[in-house]
């Protein structure tokens, strides 16, 4: 566990990408619907930062109906294709749209094997942002149960690579309950903190 006060999330993204042999990816979790979240600017600036750093971007959506119809992962070219549920501002060119049946993207019914993708691309760190801080985001970041009877449990990204996040890019009124989990780096600032005037 690491709570980081000395640098911002965006600085950490810069630093990690510049290191030799390090590769980060951005996972946008369940930001689907027509309403912009209260922290829209923070989410959008982090997506833009990932684009600038040429990080792979994955838009993870709950969409069991599309999976029933055999939906395959889609890489966005121009306008988002029909059937993409992620809020339009986050549908950036080059992002891969991934459909999952329920909370966890590690569910075997998800239309992209995320663990295999991370290994294939040699991803060493995942920046995770999105809605339902202590539900959808938590399960994908650090794993957990996905049903009320606590019978179905999946691992999270922290079993495969480092996980980077910040309260400013998590949509939920409460603080992340999982920020002290192993292999999680939780930043207290999104951008470089302004220097005080003298």
C-alpha positions as CSV (number, residue, x, y, z in Angstrom):
1,X,0.0,0.0,0.0
2,X,1.2,3.5,-0.8
3,X,-0.6,6.8,-0.1
4,X,1.3,9.4,-2.1
5,X,1.5,13.0,-1.1
6,X,4.7,14.1,-2.7
7,X,3.7,14.0,-6.4
8,X,0.4,14.1,-8.3
9,X,-1.2,11.3,-10.3
10,X,-0.4,13.0,-13.6
11,X,3.2,13.5,-12.5
12,X,3.4,9.8,-11.6
13,X,2.0,8.9,-15.1
14,X,4.7,11.0,-16.7
15,X,7.4,9.6,-14.5
16,X,6.4,5.9,-15.1
17,X,6.0,6.2,-18.8
18,X,9.5,7.8,-19.1
19,X,11.1,4.9,-17.2
20,X,12.6,2.3,-19.5
21,X,10.6,-0.9,-19.6
22,X,7.5,0.6,-18.0
23,X,4.2,0.7,-19.7
24,X,0.9,2.1,-18.3
25,X,-2.7,1.7,-19.5
26,X,-5.8,3.6,-18.5
27,X,-9.0,1.8,-17.6
28,X,-12.2,3.9,-17.6
29,X,-14.8,1.9,-15.5
30,X,-18.5,2.0,-16.2
31,X,-18.7,5.7,-17.2
32,X,-21.8,5.0,-19.3
33,X,-24.9,7.1,-19.6
34,X,-25.9,10.6,-20.7
35,X,-25.1,12.6,-17.7
36,X,-21.7,14.2,-17.0
37,X,-20.3,13.3,-13.6
38,X,-19.5,16.1,-11.1
39,X,-15.8,15.4,-11.6
40,X,-16.0,15.5,-15.4
41,X,-13.0,17.8,-15.8
42,X,-10.7,15.6,-13.8
43,X,-11.8,12.4,-15.7
44,X,-11.4,14.2,-19.0
45,X,-8.0,15.7,-18.2
46,X,-6.7,12.2,-17.1
47,X,-8.0,10.6,-20.4
48,X,-6.3,13.4,-22.3
49,X,-3.1,12.9,-20.3
50,X,-3.1,9.2,-21.2
51,X,-3.6,10.1,-24.9
52,X,-0.6,12.5,-24.7
53,X,1.5,9.7,-23.2
54,X,0.3,7.2,-25.8
55,X,-1.1,4.9,-23.2
56,X,-3.5,2.2,-24.2
57,X,-7.0,3.2,-23.1
58,X,-9.8,0.8,-22.3
59,X,-13.4,1.8,-21.9
60,X,-15.0,-0.9,-19.7
61,X,-18.8,-1.2,-20.0
62,X,-21.5,-3.4,-18.4
63,X,-23.6,-4.7,-21.3
64,X,-24.8,-8.2,-21.1
65,X,-27.2,-7.8,-24.0
66,X,-24.4,-6.9,-26.4
67,X,-22.4,-9.9,-25.2
68,X,-25.4,-12.1,-25.9
69,X,-25.3,-10.9,-29.5
70,X,-21.6,-11.7,-29.7
71,X,-20.1,-8.2,-29.4
72,X,-16.4,-8.0,-30.0
73,X,-14.0,-5.4,-28.6
74,X,-14.1,-2.2,-30.7
75,X,-11.3,0.3,-31.3
76,X,-12.8,3.8,-31.7
77,X,-11.8,5.4,-35.0
78,X,-13.9,8.5,-35.6
79,X,-17.3,8.8,-34.0
80,X,-18.1,6.1,-31.4
81,X,-19.9,3.1,-33.1
82,X,-23.5,2.3,-32.3
83,X,-23.7,0.3,-29.1
84,X,-20.9,2.1,-27.2
85,X,-22.3,3.2,-23.9
86,X,-19.5,5.2,-22.4
87,X,-20.2,8.9,-22.1
88,X,-19.4,10.5,-25.4
89,X,-16.6,12.9,-24.2
90,X,-14.6,9.9,-23.0
91,X,-14.9,8.0,-26.3
92,X,-11.5,9.1,-27.6
93,X,-9.9,7.9,-30.8
94,X,-7.9,4.7,-30.3
95,X,-9.7,3.6,-27.1
96,X,-10.8,0.0,-27.0
97,X,-14.4,-0.6,-25.9
98,X,-14.7,-3.7,-23.7
99,X,-18.0,-5.3,-22.7
100,X,-18.5,-7.2,-19.5
101,X,-21.6,-9.0,-18.1
102,X,-21.4,-7.6,-14.6
103,X,-19.1,-5.7,-12.2
104,X,-15.8,-7.5,-12.9
105,X,-13.9,-7.2,-16.2
106,X,-12.1,-10.4,-15.2
107,X,-15.4,-12.4,-15.6
108,X,-14.6,-15.0,-18.3
109,X,-17.7,-13.8,-20.2
110,X,-16.0,-10.4,-20.8
111,X,-15.3,-10.0,-24.6
112,X,-11.6,-9.4,-24.0
113,X,-9.2,-11.4,-21.8
114,X,-7.9,-8.5,-19.8
115,X,-5.2,-10.6,-18.0
116,X,-3.9,-11.9,-21.3
117,X,-4.0,-8.4,-22.8
118,X,-1.9,-7.0,-19.9
119,X,0.7,-9.7,-20.4
120,X,0.7,-9.4,-24.2
121,X,1.3,-5.6,-24.1
122,X,3.7,-5.9,-21.1
123,X,1.6,-3.4,-19.1
124,X,3.3,-2.8,-15.7
125,X,0.8,-0.3,-14.3
126,X,-2.9,0.5,-14.6
127,X,-4.4,3.9,-14.0
128,X,-8.0,3.3,-13.0
129,X,-10.8,5.9,-13.0
130,X,-14.6,5.8,-13.1
131,X,-17.9,5.4,-11.3
132,X,-18.9,3.4,-8.2
133,X,-15.7,3.9,-6.2
134,X,-16.3,1.1,-3.7
135,X,-18.2,-1.2,-6.0
136,X,-17.3,-1.5,-9.8
137,X,-14.0,0.4,-9.5
138,X,-12.9,-1.5,-6.4
139,X,-13.7,-5.0,-7.8
140,X,-11.7,-4.2,-10.9
141,X,-8.8,-2.6,-9.0
142,X,-8.3,-5.1,-6.2
143,X,-10.8,-7.9,-6.7
144,X,-13.7,-9.1,-4.6
145,X,-17.1,-10.7,-4.7
146,X,-19.6,-9.7,-7.4
147,X,-22.8,-11.3,-6.0
148,X,-24.9,-10.8,-2.9
149,X,-24.3,-14.3,-1.7
150,X,-20.5,-13.9,-1.8
151,X,-20.0,-17.0,-4.0
152,X,-18.5,-15.4,-7.1
153,X,-15.1,-13.7,-6.5
154,X,-12.6,-12.4,-9.0
155,X,-9.0,-11.0,-8.7
156,X,-8.3,-7.4,-9.6
157,X,-5.6,-5.5,-11.5
158,X,-3.3,-5.3,-8.5
159,X,-2.6,-9.0,-8.9
160,X,-1.1,-8.3,-12.3
161,X,0.4,-4.9,-12.1
162,X,0.6,-1.7,-10.1
163,X,-2.7,0.2,-9.8
164,X,-2.6,4.0,-9.8
165,X,-5.6,6.2,-8.9
166,X,-6.7,9.4,-7.2
167,X,-9.9,10.5,-5.3
168,X,-10.4,13.2,-8.0
169,X,-11.0,10.6,-10.7
170,X,-13.2,8.2,-8.7
171,X,-16.9,9.0,-8.9
172,X,-18.4,8.4,-5.5
173,X,-19.1,10.6,-2.5
174,X,-17.2,8.3,-0.2
175,X,-13.4,7.8,0.1
176,X,-12.0,4.6,-1.6
177,X,-12.1,1.9,1.0
178,X,-9.4,-0.1,-0.9
179,X,-6.6,2.5,-1.2
180,X,-4.5,0.6,1.4
181,X,-4.6,-2.7,-0.6
182,X,-1.3,-4.2,-1.8
183,X,0.2,-2.8,-5.1
184,X,-2.2,0.2,-5.0
185,X,-0.7,3.7,-5.3
186,X,-3.3,6.3,-4.2
187,X,-2.5,9.9,-5.0
188,X,-3.8,12.8,-3.0
189,X,-3.5,15.3,-5.9
190,X,-4.5,15.0,-9.6
191,X,-2.4,17.8,-11.0
192,X,0.9,19.4,-9.8
193,X,0.0,21.3,-6.6
194,X,0.4,25.1,-7.1
195,X,3.3,26.6,-5.2
196,X,2.3,29.1,-2.4
197,X,2.9,32.8,-3.1
198,X,5.7,34.4,-1.1
